[in-house]
Amino acid sequence: MAEPIDEHFLTTISAAVPEPRALGAGLTPARALELFDAQLGSRHLDLAARWLRAQGRGFYTIGSSGHESNAAVAGALRATDPALLHYRSGAFFLERARQGGGSDPIRDVLLGLVAATPDPISGGRHKVFGRADLAVIPQTSTIASHLPRAVGVAFSIARARKLGVESPWPADAVTVCSFGDASANHSTALGAVNTAVHAAYQGVPMPLLFVCEDNGIGISVRTPSGWIASNFAERGGLKYFHADGGDLAAACGASIAAANWVRMHRRPAFLHLETVRLMGHAGSDVESSYRTAREVTADFARDPVLGSARLLVDAGVLSAGDVIELYEAKRTEVLSAAREIAELPQLTDAAAVMEPLREVECALRQTSPPVVELAEGSTLAQAINAALQQILDKYPQSVVFGEDVARKGGVYGVTRGLQSKAGTARVFDTVLDEQSILGLATGAGVSGLLPIAEIQYLAYLHNAADQIRGEASTLQFFSNRQYRNPMVVRIAGYGYQKGFGGHFHNDNAVAALRDIPGIVVASPSRPEDAAAVLLVCADAAVHHGAVCIVMEPIALYHTRDLYEDGDGGWLSDGGSGSAQIGRARIHGDGADLTIVTFGNGVRMSMRVAHRLEERGIGVRVVDLLWLAPLPVDDILTHARATGNVLVVDETRRSGGVSEGVITALVDAGYDGSIARVTSEDSFIPLGDAALHVLLSEQTVLDAALGSVGSRRATD
């Protein structure tokens, strides 16, 4: 069935009577025809997507119809300007491809629509606008979640040059990110705008063009008339440009002015394009359920493709017949390609789908661990500090940032002195916004830097976790590893702080990290292990684009003793060592009980093991070090060595680490004894009340004795 907008275009142009006018300042006939071609291609790709879906061959029908004025935005930029585009960017992508040359963008988009494996960006994993050779960084169905990354990309253009490191973006590049009016209300969008303006206010170069394509509706929810302008037009530090997207000349003029202003001033600008959404939100959207037929058809008059066609006819560049001929020729071109592409193969099994993830995992496990040397008597905090300094010395592209990490040296002094040694360009404070901190990391990583971000407390991660879950972790997957965002994120977490507690400073919820495919989650607790883990994570990020999360137990930062006061047993011994991703650290070789643990549980378990050994009970403690990927081989080896396993898990009983450990043992056919102790399914209260819900050393001891007693009773 023909789409009404398609019929309306043909009927209206066929009856068009020229009303002579000029194309507009700076818009030549040749340039207008180039942009019109991109608009036609985008429109017919939308129509082809509906046709493919009707044939049962297409899987994506969110289209760009009504937003084709973004071709003008692409035309105002360069093919080397990094672009982070939302899902209505068909015309932008086609115009960018024309600028860059060497690709067939219509074929590229169609390959994504049918999830075909020859898709040059995702390999059939998702329909995204992206190409590495066109500086288009692929985004999935974003609700402005790509804007913090865009801020990071813009920031990194100048910072990479300042540090003298190679970047994929030219020194005078402009970063562009596009989004809709509904998404402009999202905290990620508002935070990104704020961070960009905040940086520019301090004189930090921020060449970023925000493009809000305002069609007045988010699926079925209307945006109040004038809302975008009222919210952004008078924002201090944000240059505002506006155009009617239905007017090609106006869209070109505003886009050129905005792009040139950003390129010249190296400051952020906001381009407000008033657009219209045609053909609904997507093919599955029943628009009649929330809009009247009159409202839907009234929007046809604002069709930007029709507006451009009328302009070309009025300016004498084309006749109405010429327009229809071009329109139908483009239809034939797109449908012909669609018929061919519909027959191409798709991903056929899980291994093929997960290949980018598996490639990363295999590479990480084979990474040669660097050797770390620590001064004797280093605490955990001092060891982390020393490791960060080694990374800064080894990798000139590395930068350390977060809240209070610079002059103060962190809330717990972990980064103290780094700024004075490495300089303010490499160690710096950020705004108090975890989404922006992680967005800066994702943008810096894709721009040639090695970001080492700090999240001050684990509880502060949760409002920003999508920057890891939806952005950082997915980039290699949806770009078939053509794009990578290496990064290391340090997070201070877990419970047991004395004198400074409460939920937000003693959080033990890690489930939101453990199920993210492809990322590395480390949890070292001893000084030498923490230093080694940071170094191998930095290497993995640089060489394989790894996204690494390092969980640091706050309560152990300054701990010195292990068994007795003054024994210095928790300090580094001054030797050298290394850590390999996915391999555990083993303490002891007892034959009666294997304790599997991590974080604060390591110290508790080693103390319990010491007490048990005084009773003639042999214990070995398996320090996981890695929560993802779990060191399954080491867990199994040492579980089978004793046949008696106690999992000591300081996180919550539900969704905690112990669930994964026990499942791994069961899946592998382990048939020995298994028990676990955990913290309660509770938030952590203030003061000594926390001790009632957190796992205690006494609980570990009682469980260990119970496990050994039960085992001996059955032997």
C-alpha positions as CSV (number, residue, x, y, z in Angstrom):
1,M,0.0,0.0,0.0
2,A,1.4,3.4,-1.0
3,E,2.2,5.8,1.8
4,P,0.0,9.0,1.8
5,I,3.1,11.2,1.9
6,D,4.4,9.6,-1.2
7,E,1.2,10.2,-3.1
8,H,0.9,13.8,-1.7
9,F,4.4,14.7,-3.0
10,L,3.7,13.4,-6.5
11,T,0.3,15.0,-6.7
12,T,1.4,18.4,-5.4
13,I,4.5,18.6,-7.6
14,S,2.6,17.6,-10.7
15,A,0.3,20.5,-10.1
16,A,3.0,23.0,-9.1
17,V,3.0,26.4,-10.7
18,P,6.4,28.1,-10.5
19,E,6.5,31.2,-8.3
20,P,9.9,32.8,-9.3
21,R,12.4,33.3,-6.5
22,A,16.1,33.0,-5.9
23,L,17.6,29.9,-4.3
24,G,19.0,31.9,-1.5
25,A,22.3,33.4,-0.5
26,G,25.2,31.0,-1.0
27,L,23.0,28.2,-2.4
28,T,24.0,27.4,-6.0
29,P,22.0,25.2,-8.3
30,A,24.6,22.5,-8.2
31,R,24.7,22.6,-4.4
32,A,20.9,22.6,-4.1
33,L,20.7,19.5,-6.4
34,E,23.3,17.7,-4.3
35,L,21.3,18.3,-1.1
36,F,18.1,17.4,-2.8
37,D,19.6,14.1,-4.0
38,A,20.4,13.3,-0.4
39,Q,16.9,14.2,0.7
40,L,15.4,12.0,-2.0
41,G,17.6,9.1,-1.1
42,S,16.7,9.3,2.5
43,R,12.9,9.5,1.7
44,H,13.0,6.4,-0.5
45,L,15.1,4.5,2.0
46,D,12.2,5.1,4.5
47,L,9.7,3.9,1.9
48,A,11.9,0.9,1.1
49,A,12.1,0.1,4.9
50,R,8.3,-0.2,5.0
51,W,8.3,-2.3,1.8
52,L,11.0,-4.7,3.2
53,R,9.1,-5.0,6.4
54,A,5.9,-5.9,4.5
55,Q,7.9,-8.6,2.7
56,G,9.1,-10.0,6.0
57,R,12.7,-9.1,5.1
58,G,13.3,-5.8,6.9
59,F,13.6,-5.3,10.7
60,Y,13.8,-1.5,11.2
61,T,11.3,1.1,10.2
62,I,12.2,4.2,12.3
63,G,12.6,6.7,9.5
64,S,14.0,10.1,8.7
65,S,11.0,11.4,6.8
66,G,10.4,15.1,7.7
67,H,13.9,15.4,9.0
68,E,15.6,15.6,5.6
69,S,16.8,19.1,6.3
70,N,19.7,17.5,8.2
71,A,21.3,17.1,4.8
72,A,22.1,20.8,5.1
73,V,23.8,20.3,8.4
74,A,26.0,17.6,6.9
75,G,26.7,20.0,4.0
76,A,27.9,22.7,6.3
77,L,30.4,20.4,7.9
78,R,33.4,18.4,6.7
79,A,33.7,14.7,6.1
80,T,36.4,14.6,8.8
81,D,34.2,16.2,11.5
82,P,33.2,13.6,14.0
83,A,29.4,13.0,13.9
84,L,27.2,11.3,16.5
85,L,23.8,11.0,14.9
86,H,20.3,10.0,16.1
87,Y,18.1,7.6,14.2
88,R,16.5,10.2,11.9
89,S,19.7,11.1,10.2
90,G,19.3,9.5,6.8
91,A,19.9,12.6,4.7
92,F,22.8,13.7,6.8
93,F,24.4,10.3,6.3
94,L,23.9,10.3,2.5
95,E,25.3,13.9,2.2
96,R,28.3,13.0,4.4
97,A,29.0,10.0,2.2
98,R,28.8,12.2,-0.9
99,Q,31.4,14.5,0.7
100,G,33.7,11.7,1.7
101,G,33.3,9.5,-1.4
102,G,34.3,5.9,-1.8
103,S,31.1,4.4,-0.4
104,D,27.5,3.5,-1.4
105,P,25.5,4.9,1.4
106,I,22.1,3.7,0.1
107,R,23.4,0.2,0.0
108,D,24.9,0.7,3.5
109,V,21.6,1.8,5.0
110,L,19.7,-1.0,3.3
111,L,22.2,-3.6,4.6
112,G,21.4,-2.4,8.1
113,L,17.7,-2.5,7.6
114,V,17.8,-6.2,6.7
115,A,20.5,-7.0,9.2
116,A,22.8,-8.4,6.5
117,T,26.3,-9.5,7.4
118,P,27.9,-7.4,4.6
119,D,26.8,-4.3,6.5
120,P,30.0,-2.3,6.6
121,I,29.6,-0.9,10.1
122,S,27.8,-3.4,12.3
123,G,28.1,-6.6,10.3
124,G,24.4,-7.3,10.7
125,R,24.1,-6.6,14.4
126,H,22.0,-3.4,14.3
127,K,20.8,-0.7,12.0
128,V,23.0,2.2,12.8
129,F,24.3,5.3,10.9
130,G,28.1,4.8,11.1
131,R,31.2,4.5,9.0
132,A,34.8,4.8,10.3
133,D,36.0,6.4,7.0
134,L,33.3,9.1,7.3
135,A,33.9,9.9,10.9
136,V,30.4,8.8,11.8
137,I,30.5,7.1,15.2
138,P,27.6,4.7,15.3
139,Q,24.8,5.1,17.9
140,T,21.9,2.8,18.6
141,S,18.4,4.0,19.4
142,T,19.6,6.8,21.6
143,I,17.6,8.9,23.9
144,A,20.3,11.6,24.0
145,S,22.7,9.1,25.7
146,H,25.3,9.9,23.1
147,L,25.5,13.5,24.0
148,P,27.9,13.1,26.9
149,R,30.2,11.1,24.6
150,A,29.9,14.0,22.1
151,V,31.2,16.4,24.8
152,G,34.1,14.0,25.4
153,V,34.9,13.9,21.7
154,A,34.8,17.7,21.4
155,F,37.0,18.2,24.5
156,S,39.5,15.7,23.2
157,I,40.2,17.4,19.9
158,A,42.2,20.1,21.5
159,R,43.4,18.1,24.5
160,A,45.0,15.4,22.3
161,R,46.9,18.1,20.4
162,K,48.0,19.8,23.6
163,L,49.4,16.5,24.8
164,G,51.1,15.8,21.5
165,V,49.3,12.5,20.9
166,E,47.7,11.3,17.7
167,S,43.9,11.7,17.3
168,P,41.6,10.6,14.5
169,W,40.1,14.1,14.3
170,P,41.8,17.2,12.6
171,A,42.9,20.0,14.9
172,D,40.1,22.3,13.6
173,A,37.4,19.7,13.6
174,V,33.9,20.4,14.8
175,T,32.0,17.6,16.7
176,V,28.3,17.4,15.8
177,C,25.6,15.5,17.7
178,S,21.9,15.4,16.8
179,F,18.8,14.6,18.8
180,G,15.1,15.2,19.0
181,D,13.0,17.7,20.9
182,A,11.7,15.0,23.3
183,S,15.2,13.8,24.0
184,A,16.3,17.3,24.8
185,N,14.5,16.9,28.1
186,H,16.5,13.9,29.2
187,S,19.1,14.3,31.9
188,T,21.9,13.2,29.6
189,A,21.1,16.0,27.2
190,L,20.8,18.6,29.8
191,G,23.9,17.4,31.6
192,A,25.9,17.4,28.3
193,V,24.8,20.9,27.5
194,N,25.7,22.1,31.0
195,T,29.1,20.3,30.9
196,A,30.0,21.8,27.5
197,V,29.0,25.3,28.6
198,H,30.8,24.8,31.9
199,A,34.0,23.9,30.1
200,A,33.8,26.7,27.6
201,Y,33.1,29.2,30.4
202,Q,36.5,28.3,31.9
203,G,38.2,28.7,28.5
204,V,38.5,25.0,27.7
205,P,38.1,24.5,23.9
206,M,34.7,22.9,23.2
207,P,34.0,22.8,19.5
208,L,30.6,21.1,19.7
209,L,27.5,21.7,17.6
210,F,24.3,20.5,19.3
211,V,21.6,19.9,16.6
212,C,18.1,19.6,18.0
213,E,15.7,18.4,15.3
214,D,12.4,19.6,16.7
215,N,9.4,17.8,15.2
216,G,7.2,18.6,18.2
217,I,6.4,15.1,19.3
218,G,8.0,12.2,21.1
219,I,6.2,9.1,19.9
220,S,2.8,10.3,21.1
221,V,3.7,13.0,23.6
222,R,3.6,16.5,22.3
223,T,6.4,19.0,23.0
224,P,4.9,22.3,24.1
225,S,5.1,24.9,21.4
226,G,8.1,27.1,21.8
227,W,9.6,24.9,24.5
228,I,13.0,24.2,22.9
229,A,13.6,27.9,22.1
230,S,12.5,29.0,25.6
231,N,14.9,26.4,27.1
232,F,18.0,27.0,25.0
233,A,17.8,30.2,23.0
234,E,18.9,32.4,25.9
235,R,21.2,29.9,27.6
236,G,24.4,31.8,28.6
237,G,27.5,30.5,26.9
238,L,25.5,28.6,24.2
239,K,25.3,30.3,20.9
240,Y,21.8,29.7,19.4
241,F,20.9,29.3,15.8
242,H,17.4,28.6,14.3
243,A,15.9,27.6,11.0
244,D,12.8,26.2,9.5
245,G,13.8,22.7,8.3
246,G,11.1,22.9,5.6
247,D,13.1,25.7,3.9
248,L,16.3,24.3,2.4
249,A,17.9,27.7,1.9
250,A,17.1,28.7,5.5
251,A,18.4,25.4,6.8
252,C,21.6,25.7,4.8
253,G,22.2,29.3,5.9
254,A,21.7,28.5,9.6
255,S,23.8,25.3,9.4
256,I,26.7,27.1,7.7
257,A,26.5,29.9,10.2
258,A,26.5,27.6,13.2
259,A,29.2,25.3,11.9
260,N,31.5,28.2,11.0
261,W,30.9,29.9,14.3
262,V,31.8,26.7,16.3
263,R,34.9,26.1,14.1
264,M,36.1,29.7,14.6
265,H,35.3,30.2,18.2
266,R,35.9,26.6,19.5
267,R,32.8,27.0,21.7
268,P,29.5,25.1,21.8
269,A,26.5,26.2,19.8
270,F,22.9,25.0,19.5
271,L,21.2,24.6,16.1
272,H,17.5,24.4,16.4
273,L,15.9,22.9,13.3
274,E,12.2,22.9,13.3
275,T,11.2,19.7,11.5
276,V,8.1,17.5,11.1
277,R,7.6,13.8,11.7
278,L,6.1,12.1,8.7
279,M,4.9,8.4,8.6
280,G,4.7,8.2,12.3
281,H,7.4,7.2,14.8
282,A,8.0,3.9,13.1
283,G,6.3,1.4,10.9
284,S,4.6,-0.2,13.9
285,D,3.3,3.1,15.2
286,V,-0.5,3.5,14.9
287,E,-0.5,7.2,14.7
288,S,-4.3,7.4,14.4
289,S,-4.6,6.3,18.0
290,Y,-3.3,9.7,19.3
291,R,-3.6,12.1,16.3
292,T,-6.5,12.9,14.1
293,A,-6.4,12.3,10.3
294,R,-6.5,16.1,9.8
295,E,-3.5,16.6,12.1
296,V,-1.5,14.0,10.2
297,T,-2.3,15.3,6.7
298,A,-1.8,19.0,7.8
299,D,1.9,18.1,8.3
300,F,2.3,17.1,4.7
301,A,2.5,20.8,3.7
302,R,5.7,21.0,5.8
303,D,7.4,18.2,4.1
304,P,11.1,19.3,3.6
305,V,11.5,17.2,0.4
306,L,8.4,18.9,-1.1
307,G,9.8,22.2,0.1
308,S,13.1,21.7,-1.6
309,A,11.4,20.5,-4.8
310,R,9.3,23.6,-4.9
311,L,12.3,25.8,-4.4
312,L,14.1,24.1,-7.3
313,V,11.1,24.6,-9.5
314,D,10.5,28.2,-8.5
315,A,14.2,29.0,-9.0
316,G,14.1,27.6,-12.5
317,V,16.6,24.9,-11.7
318,L,14.2,22.0,-12.5
319,S,10.8,21.7,-14.0
320,A,8.0,19.8,-12.2
321,G,8.5,17.0,-14.6
322,D,12.3,17.0,-13.9
323,V,11.5,16.7,-10.2
324,I,9.2,13.7,-10.7
325,E,11.7,12.1,-13.0
326,L,14.4,12.4,-10.3
327,Y,12.0,11.2,-7.6
328,E,11.0,8.1,-9.5
329,A,14.6,7.4,-10.6
330,K,15.6,7.4,-7.0
331,R,12.8,5.1,-6.1
332,T,13.9,2.7,-8.7
333,E,17.5,2.9,-7.6
334,V,16.6,2.2,-3.9
335,L,14.1,-0.5,-4.5
336,S,16.4,-2.3,-7.0
337,A,19.1,-2.3,-4.3
338,A,16.6,-3.4,-1.7
339,R,15.5,-6.4,-3.7
340,E,19.1,-7.6,-4.1
341,I,20.1,-6.9,-0.5
342,A,17.0,-8.7,0.9
343,E,18.5,-11.9,-0.3
344,L,21.9,-11.5,1.4
345,P,22.9,-13.6,4.4
346,Q,22.3,-12.7,8.0
347,L,24.1,-13.8,11.2
348,T,23.3,-17.5,11.6
349,D,24.4,-18.5,15.1
350,A,25.4,-17.1,18.5
351,A,29.1,-17.4,17.7
352,A,28.7,-15.1,14.7
353,V,26.7,-12.6,16.6
354,M,29.1,-12.5,19.5
355,E,32.3,-12.5,17.5
356,P,33.4,-8.9,18.4
357,L,32.9,-9.8,22.1
358,R,34.8,-13.0,21.8
359,E,37.6,-11.4,20.0
360,V,38.0,-8.9,22.8
361,E,37.8,-11.5,25.5
362,C,40.4,-13.7,23.8
363,A,42.7,-10.8,23.3
364,L,42.3,-9.8,26.9
365,R,43.1,-13.2,28.3
366,Q,46.2,-13.3,26.2
367,T,47.5,-9.9,27.2
368,S,51.0,-10.1,28.6
369,P,50.6,-8.7,32.1
370,P,53.0,-5.9,32.9
371,V,55.2,-6.3,36.0
372,V,54.6,-3.8,38.8
373,E,57.1,-2.9,41.4
374,L,56.0,-1.2,44.6
375,A,57.8,0.4,47.4
376,E,57.9,-1.8,50.5
377,G,55.2,-0.9,53.0
378,S,52.7,0.6,50.5
379,T,49.1,0.8,51.5
380,L,46.3,0.0,49.0
381,A,45.8,3.8,48.4
382,Q,49.5,4.3,47.9
383,A,49.8,1.4,45.5
384,I,47.0,2.7,43.4
385,N,48.6,6.1,43.3
386,A,51.9,4.6,42.2
387,A,50.2,2.5,39.5
388,L,48.4,5.6,38.1
389,Q,51.8,7.4,38.0
390,Q,53.3,4.6,36.1
391,I,50.5,4.6,33.6
392,L,50.8,8.4,33.2
393,D,54.5,7.9,32.6
394,K,54.1,5.0,30.2
395,Y,51.2,6.3,28.1
396,P,51.4,10.0,27.1
397,Q,47.8,9.8,26.0
398,S,46.5,8.9,29.5
399,V,44.5,11.4,31.5
400,V,43.1,11.1,35.0
401,F,39.9,12.9,35.9
402,G,36.9,12.9,38.2
403,E,35.5,14.8,41.1
404,D,38.2,16.2,43.5
405,V,41.0,14.1,42.0
406,A,43.3,17.0,41.1
407,R,44.4,19.5,43.8
408,K,42.8,17.7,46.6
409,G,44.0,14.3,45.4
410,G,40.7,12.5,45.9
411,V,38.5,12.2,49.0
412,Y,40.8,9.5,50.3
413,G,44.1,10.9,49.0
414,V,44.4,8.2,46.3
415,T,45.4,10.6,43.5
416,R,47.4,13.0,45.7
417,G,50.4,14.5,43.9
418,L,49.5,13.2,40.5
419,Q,48.6,16.6,39.1
420,S,51.8,18.3,40.3
421,K,53.8,15.6,38.5
422,A,51.8,15.1,35.3
423,G,50.3,18.6,34.9
424,T,46.8,20.1,34.9
425,A,46.2,19.0,31.3
426,R,46.4,15.3,32.3
427,V,45.0,15.3,35.8
428,F,42.0,17.5,36.3
429,D,38.7,17.9,38.1
430,T,35.3,17.6,36.5
431,V,31.8,18.8,37.1
432,L,29.8,17.0,39.7
433,D,27.9,14.8,37.2
434,E,28.7,11.1,36.8
435,Q,27.0,10.9,33.4
436,S,29.4,13.7,32.1
437,I,32.4,12.0,33.7
438,L,31.7,8.7,32.0
439,G,30.7,10.5,28.8
440,L,34.0,12.3,28.8
441,A,35.7,8.9,29.1
442,T,33.8,7.4,26.2
443,G,34.5,10.4,24.0
444,A,38.1,10.7,25.0
445,G,38.7,7.0,24.3
446,V,37.4,7.1,20.8
447,S,39.5,10.2,20.2
448,G,43.0,8.8,20.8
449,L,43.2,9.3,24.6
450,L,43.4,6.8,27.4
451,P,40.8,8.1,29.9
452,I,41.1,7.0,33.6
453,A,38.0,8.2,35.2
454,E,37.1,8.1,38.9
455,I,33.6,7.7,40.2
456,Q,33.8,8.9,43.8
457,Y,31.4,6.3,45.3
458,L,29.8,3.2,43.9
459,A,26.3,4.6,44.8
460,Y,27.0,7.5,42.5
461,L,27.5,5.2,39.5
462,H,23.9,4.0,39.2
463,N,22.4,7.2,37.8
464,A,25.0,7.1,35.1
465,A,25.5,3.4,34.5
466,D,24.0,3.6,30.9
467,Q,27.1,5.5,29.8
468,I,28.9,2.1,30.4
469,R,26.0,-0.2,29.6
470,G,24.5,1.5,26.6
471,E,27.5,3.5,25.2
472,A,30.9,2.3,26.1
473,S,30.3,-1.5,26.2
474,T,28.3,-1.5,22.9
475,L,30.6,0.4,20.6
476,Q,32.9,-2.4,19.5
477,F,29.9,-4.7,19.2
478,F,27.9,-2.4,16.9
479,S,30.9,-1.2,14.9
480,N,32.4,-4.7,14.4
481,R,35.4,-3.4,16.3
482,Q,36.1,-0.6,13.9
483,Y,35.5,1.9,16.7
484,R,36.9,1.4,20.2
485,N,36.7,3.4,23.3
486,P,39.5,2.3,25.6
487,M,38.9,3.4,29.2
488,V,39.6,2.6,32.8
489,V,37.0,3.6,35.4
490,R,38.0,3.5,39.1
491,I,35.1,3.2,41.5
492,A,35.5,3.5,45.3
493,G,33.0,1.2,46.8
494,Y,31.7,-1.5,49.2
495,G,31.0,-1.1,52.9
496,Y,32.8,-1.2,56.2
497,Q,34.0,2.4,56.4
498,K,34.4,3.6,60.0
499,G,33.3,7.0,61.0
500,F,31.9,7.9,57.6
501,G,29.0,5.8,56.5
502,G,25.5,5.6,55.3
503,H,24.1,4.2,52.1
504,F,25.7,6.6,49.6
505,H,29.2,6.0,50.9
506,N,28.9,2.3,51.6
507,D,27.2,0.7,48.6
508,N,27.6,-2.9,47.8
509,A,25.4,-3.3,44.7
510,V,27.4,-4.6,41.7
511,A,24.7,-6.5,39.7
512,A,24.3,-3.6,37.3
513,L,27.9,-4.1,36.1
514,R,28.2,-7.9,36.2
515,D,25.8,-8.6,33.4
516,I,27.2,-6.2,30.8
517,P,28.8,-8.2,27.9
518,G,32.3,-7.5,27.0
519,I,33.5,-5.3,29.9
520,V,36.1,-6.1,32.4
521,V,35.2,-5.7,36.1
522,A,38.1,-6.0,38.5
523,S,38.0,-6.0,42.3
524,P,41.5,-6.0,43.8
525,S,42.0,-5.6,47.6
526,R,45.7,-6.0,48.3
527,P,48.2,-3.3,47.4
528,E,50.3,-5.3,44.9
529,D,47.2,-6.7,43.3
530,A,45.6,-3.3,42.8
531,A,48.6,-1.9,41.2
532,A,49.0,-4.9,38.9
533,V,45.3,-4.8,38.0
534,L,45.4,-1.1,37.0
535,L,48.5,-1.6,34.8
536,V,47.1,-4.6,33.0
537,C,43.7,-2.8,32.5
538,A,45.5,0.2,31.0
539,D,47.4,-2.1,28.7
540,A,44.2,-3.9,27.7
541,A,42.5,-0.6,27.0
542,V,45.3,0.7,24.9
543,H,45.9,-2.4,22.8
544,H,42.5,-3.9,22.6
545,G,40.0,-1.1,23.3
546,A,38.9,-2.7,26.6
547,V,36.4,-1.0,28.9
548,C,37.7,-1.8,32.4
549,I,36.0,-1.1,35.7
550,V,38.1,-1.3,38.8
551,M,36.2,-1.6,42.1
552,E,38.3,-0.4,45.0
553,P,37.3,-1.3,48.6
554,I,37.3,2.0,50.5
555,A,37.7,0.4,53.9
556,L,41.0,-1.1,52.9
557,Y,42.6,2.1,51.3
558,H,44.7,2.8,54.4
559,T,44.6,-0.6,56.2
560,R,48.0,-1.7,57.3
561,D,47.6,-4.8,59.4
562,L,46.3,-8.3,58.7
563,Y,46.3,-10.6,61.8
564,E,47.5,-8.4,64.7
565,D,47.9,-4.7,65.3
566,G,51.2,-3.6,64.1
567,D,52.0,-6.6,61.9
568,G,51.9,-4.7,58.7
569,G,50.5,-7.7,57.0
570,W,48.3,-5.8,54.6
571,L,51.1,-3.6,53.2
572,S,53.1,-4.5,50.1
573,D,56.2,-6.5,50.6
574,G,58.3,-4.5,48.1
575,G,58.5,-7.3,45.6
576,S,57.4,-7.3,41.9
577,G,54.3,-9.0,40.5
578,S,51.6,-9.0,37.8
579,A,48.0,-9.8,37.3
580,Q,46.4,-11.5,34.3
581,I,42.8,-10.7,33.3
582,G,40.6,-13.6,34.3
583,R,43.1,-15.3,36.6
584,A,42.6,-15.4,40.4
585,R,45.2,-14.9,43.2
586,I,45.6,-17.9,45.5
587,H,46.6,-17.6,49.2
588,G,47.5,-20.9,50.9
589,D,47.2,-24.5,49.8
590,G,45.1,-26.1,52.6
591,A,43.2,-29.3,51.7
592,D,40.1,-29.0,53.9
593,L,38.4,-25.9,52.6
594,T,38.4,-23.5,49.7
595,I,37.2,-20.0,50.3
596,V,36.3,-18.0,47.2
597,T,36.0,-14.3,47.8
598,F,37.0,-10.8,46.7
599,G,37.3,-7.2,48.0
600,N,36.9,-6.8,51.8
601,G,36.1,-10.5,51.9
602,V,39.8,-11.3,51.1
603,R,41.0,-9.8,54.4
604,M,38.2,-11.4,56.4
605,S,38.8,-14.8,54.8
606,M,42.6,-14.7,55.3
607,R,42.0,-13.8,58.9
608,V,39.6,-16.7,59.3
609,A,42.0,-19.1,57.5
610,H,44.7,-18.1,59.9
611,R,42.4,-18.9,62.9
612,L,41.3,-22.2,61.3
613,E,44.9,-23.3,60.6
614,E,45.6,-22.8,64.3
615,R,43.0,-25.5,64.8
616,G,44.6,-27.8,62.3
617,I,42.2,-27.0,59.5
618,G,43.9,-26.4,56.1
619,V,42.4,-23.5,54.0
620,R,43.1,-21.9,50.7
621,V,41.7,-18.5,49.8
622,V,40.9,-17.8,46.2
623,D,40.9,-14.1,45.6
624,L,38.8,-13.7,42.4
625,L,40.4,-10.3,41.5
626,W,38.0,-10.3,38.5
627,L,34.3,-10.2,38.7
628,A,34.0,-10.2,34.9
629,P,35.3,-12.4,33.4
630,L,35.2,-14.7,36.4
631,P,38.4,-16.8,36.8
632,V,36.3,-20.0,36.4
633,D,39.3,-22.3,35.7
634,D,41.0,-21.2,38.9
635,I,37.8,-21.5,40.9
636,L,37.2,-25.0,39.6
637,T,40.8,-26.1,40.2
638,H,40.9,-25.1,43.8
639,A,37.3,-26.2,44.5
640,R,38.2,-29.7,43.3
641,A,41.4,-29.6,45.3
642,T,39.4,-29.6,48.6
643,G,35.9,-30.7,47.5
644,N,34.6,-28.1,49.9
645,V,33.8,-24.6,48.9
646,L,32.6,-21.6,50.9
647,V,31.8,-18.4,48.9
648,V,32.4,-15.3,50.9
649,D,30.4,-12.5,49.3
650,E,30.2,-9.0,50.8
651,T,27.6,-7.9,48.3
652,R,23.9,-8.7,48.6
653,R,22.4,-12.1,48.6
654,S,20.2,-11.4,45.6
655,G,22.2,-10.3,42.5
656,G,25.5,-10.6,44.3
657,V,28.7,-12.2,43.0
658,S,28.2,-15.5,44.8
659,E,25.4,-16.3,42.5
660,G,27.7,-16.3,39.5
661,V,30.4,-18.2,41.3
662,I,28.1,-21.0,42.4
663,T,26.4,-21.2,39.0
664,A,29.9,-21.5,37.4
665,L,30.7,-24.4,39.7
666,V,27.4,-26.2,39.0
667,D,27.6,-25.6,35.3
668,A,31.1,-27.2,35.3
669,G,29.8,-30.3,37.0
670,Y,31.5,-29.7,40.4
671,D,29.9,-32.2,42.8
672,G,31.6,-31.2,46.1
673,S,30.1,-29.2,49.0
674,I,29.1,-25.6,48.4
675,A,28.0,-23.0,50.8
676,R,27.9,-19.2,50.8
677,V,27.7,-16.3,53.2
678,T,26.6,-12.8,52.0
679,S,25.4,-9.4,53.2
680,E,21.7,-9.0,53.6
681,D,19.4,-7.7,50.9
682,S,19.4,-4.3,52.4
683,F,20.6,-0.8,52.0
684,I,23.5,0.1,54.3
685,P,22.4,2.3,57.2
686,L,24.5,4.8,59.1
687,G,26.7,3.9,62.1
688,D,26.9,0.6,63.8
689,A,23.5,-0.4,62.5
690,A,25.4,-1.3,59.3
691,L,27.0,-4.2,61.1
692,H,23.6,-5.9,61.3
693,V,23.3,-6.2,57.5
694,L,26.9,-6.4,56.3
695,L,28.7,-9.7,56.2
696,S,31.0,-10.1,59.3
697,E,34.2,-12.0,59.9
698,Q,32.4,-14.0,62.7
699,T,29.8,-15.1,60.2
700,V,32.5,-16.3,57.8
701,L,34.2,-18.2,60.6
702,D,31.0,-19.9,61.7
703,A,30.2,-20.9,58.1
704,A,33.7,-22.2,57.6
705,L,33.6,-24.3,60.7
706,G,30.2,-25.5,59.7
707,S,31.4,-26.5,56.2
708,V,34.5,-28.3,57.6
709,G,32.4,-30.0,60.3
710,S,29.8,-31.2,57.9
711,R,32.4,-32.5,55.5
712,R,34.3,-34.4,58.2
713,A,31.0,-35.9,59.5
714,T,30.3,-37.4,56.1
715,D,33.8,-38.7,55.4
